[in-house]
Amino acid sequence: MLIYGEDLKAASIKNADDYEVVSGTSYSAALITAHAAAALEQYPYFAPYQIRYLMKASCDDICEIGYDEESGYGVFDPDRFYENLRLFDHGEIICFYDVEKDDWFYDSVRKAYHQGWMNGTGDGVFDPDGNISRAMFVTILYRAEGQPQTNNILNFDDIAENEYYANAVSWASEKGIVTGVSDDEFEPERNITREEMAAIMSRYADYKGMNINDKGDLTVFADAKVISGWAKESMCWAVGYGLITGKGDNILDPLGSTTRAETAAIMQRFLEK
């Protein structure tokens, strides 16, 4: 049972000729179904997991924190539910079970989702610590740019025309935003490194006519010498522009992978600056 239903009154068939008023946990199913149906009628584009998430978020715990067998998720508050629906519709909250409001990346993920740059990985999960592939990162830029038309020319042998990222890579390659790892390979599924991301964002900024002259001091990072020669200028700009910050122990980690949470933050910093 999703929602606690003690003292929830409902009409039940007493016998062939009469009804009686009863209460019990099972009778909450009809109430919840009715509110879910009303929500979907008003917001038909909501996914089922989003309705479930907002319903759970609209309950008051009465026993253990979170779900328990005795009380489910607690007492359902319809007024809070419809307020949560409104907040989600206005882009003020999100419905991911693994993204909490006190997470440092909450606002970035909220922005990335509601702007259509990034989606979840399935059924209410965002996977903030998961890595971003080279193809996915380019797709995020492509979405942020409004998914413009491309020349549909693919210069890389390892990208098929029917891949979800084909148009994104075609556009980014056409505009000089991305290059392959060789003349005919892009390695779309490989995790993008932080220095690769910096290089792509630098070219993207140049494509948009933005200032790419900001320079950061790379010497303050303990691992500055690890930065690849071809990426130093881009990393210098990304640090100076505020896109990339150091990690613990004063390292920049240029060869490390970029997480989904970091990607959301980078996109927000770049597009809102």
N, C-alpha and C positions, 0 to 999 in steps of 0.2 A: 504494500500500500504506500502510495507516494506521500499523502498528507494525513496527519492525525485527524480523526473524526469524532472524538468523544463529545457527547452532548449535541452533535449535529443532528437535527431533527429531519426526518424524512417520512413520507407516506408509504405504507406497505400494505399489501393485501392481507387482511386478517382472515377472511373466509370468502366464500362465494358471493356474499351479500354486503360485506363491510370492509372498511379500511381501518388502520390504526397508525398512530404516530409512534415511531420508534427512533432509536439513536444507536450509533455504533460506528466503529472504524470503517467498515466496508462501505458505508453510505457516503463516504467522502469521494468515492470514485465518480459518482454522478456530478458532484459539485466541481471537481477538478476538470472533468471532461467538458462541462459547460463553459468554464472560464477559458480553457484551451481553445475551444471552438470559437468563442467570441473574439479571442485574441487573433486567431488566424483569419477570421473574417475581416478584421480591421487592418491586419498586417499580413496579407497572404504570402509575402515574400520571406517571412521568417522560416527558418529551418526547424524541424522538430526538436533538435538538441538545444536550440536557443530558447524555445518555449519552456522546455524542461529546466534549463539553467535558471531562467528568470522566476519560474515557480519556486524552485528550491531556495533561491535568494530572497523570496518573499515570505518565508516562514520564520516563526519565532520558536526557537528551541525551548522545550519544556522538560526534557530529561537530559540525556547526554548531548554533548556538543556534536552537531552533525547528525547523521542517520543512526537510528537505533531501532530495534525490533518492536519496542513498546510504543513509540510515538512517531515512527517514521522520521520525517524531516521537521516535524513540529506543527504548529498551528498556522494554517495558510491565511495570509492577509491580502484579500482581493485589492484593497486600495493601494497597497505597496506594489502589488503585481502590475497594475495598470500604470503606476508611476514609473516602474522599471521599464516597462514596454516603451513609454514615452521617452525616457532617457536614452535607451538604446537606439530608438528611431532617430533621435537627434545627435547621435554619435558621441554621447557623453559617457557611456559604459560599454563594455564588451562582454561576451559570453564564452570565455575560455576557462576551463576548470584549473588550468595550470598557470594562470596569470592573475595574481592578486593585486589589489589596489595599492599595497605598500611596496610592491616590487619596483625597483629603480626604472624598469623599462615599461611600466604599465601605460603611461601616456603615449609613449612611442608606438607600442603595439596597437593601442586604441586608434591612434591616428592612421597607422599603416593599414589597419583593417577597414576602417570606415572610408578611407580615401580609395580603397580598392587596389592598393599596392601589394598587399600580402593577404593570404587566406590562412585558415588553420590547416592542420594536417589530417583532420578527420574527427567528426563527432565531438566537438567541443574541446579539442586539444590544439594548442598552438605550437608546442614543443620549442620553448624559448632557447633552450640550450642545444638544440639540434643545429647541425651545420647547414650552410647554404652552398649549393653547387654553383659552378660558373654559369650554367644555363639559367638557373633560377634567379640569380642576381641580375642578369641581363633582362630577364622577363619582368622583374620588379621595376627596373628603369623604364622599360617599354610601357608598362601599365601607367606609371607616373606621367609619362609623356602623352598619354591618351591613346595609345596603340595606333599610331599613324600607319598609313599605307606604306608598303615597301615595294622594292623592285622584285621581290621574291627570288632573288638570286642567292644561292647558297654556295659559298666558296669552300666549304669544308666537307670532306668525305665522310666524317663521322656524325653528320647531322642529316637525318631523313626529313623529307618534306612534310610528313604527317606528325612530327613531334610537336608537342604543345609550345615549345620554345623556338620553333623554326622561324616564325615571323620576327620574333624579338631579336634573334641573332642576326638575321638578314638585315634588319633595320640598323642595329648597332654597328654592324660591319660596314654597311653602306655609308654611315655618317662618321666613320673613323673612331668610334667610341671603343670598339673592341678589336683585338687582333687574335689570331690563333696561336697555339703553342708551336706551330710550324706552318708552312705554306698551305697545307691541306688538312690540318687537324685542329679542332677546337677543344677537345676533351670536355664536353658539356657536363658530364656527370661528376667530374672531379670537384672536390670541395675547393672553393675559392679561398686563396690566402689573403691576409690583410694587406699585403703590399700589392697584390693583383687588384684588389678592390680599390685601393688608393689610386692606382693608375687609371682604372676605368672611370672613377669619379672625376679625376682630373680632366680626362678627355671629354666627359659628359659636361662638365662645367664650361670647358672651352667651346663645345658645340652650342651651348646655350648663351654664349657671349658673356660669360661671367668672368670676374677677375680671378686669375689663377696665379697672381704674383705674391700672395701671402706666403711667407716662409717661416717655418718653425725651426727650433733649434734641436736637431736630432742628437747632438752630442750629450744631451742630458740623460739619454737612455743608455742603460748598461749594455744593451745588445745592438746598438746602432750599427756596429760593423757587420752584423749579419744581414742587413738590408742588401738586396741584390743591386748591382750597379745600375741596371736599367730602371729600377724603381725608386732610387734615392730622391730624385727631384719631385716625383709624385708624392712620396711619403712626407717630404719636407713641406709641400703645400697642404696635404691633408692634416698634418699636425698644426700648422699655422692657421688653417681655416677653422680648426676646431672639430673636424670630422672624426679624427682618431685621437684617442687619449691613451696613455700608458696603462699597463696592468700593474699588478702587485710586484714588489721587488724592483720597481723602476725599470721594467722591461716594456718594449714596444711590441714584441712578438710578431715581426713582419712575416714570418713563414707559417704562422699559426692560422688555423681556420677561422672563418667569420661565422658567428652564431646567428640564429634567426633574430634573437633579441637585439644583438649588436647591429644587425642590418636595419631593423626598424628604427633604432636610435640614429643611425647614420643618415638614413633617408629623411627623418624629421629634421635633424640639424641642417642638412643641406637645403631642403626645400622650404624651410621656414626662416632661413637666415636673411 
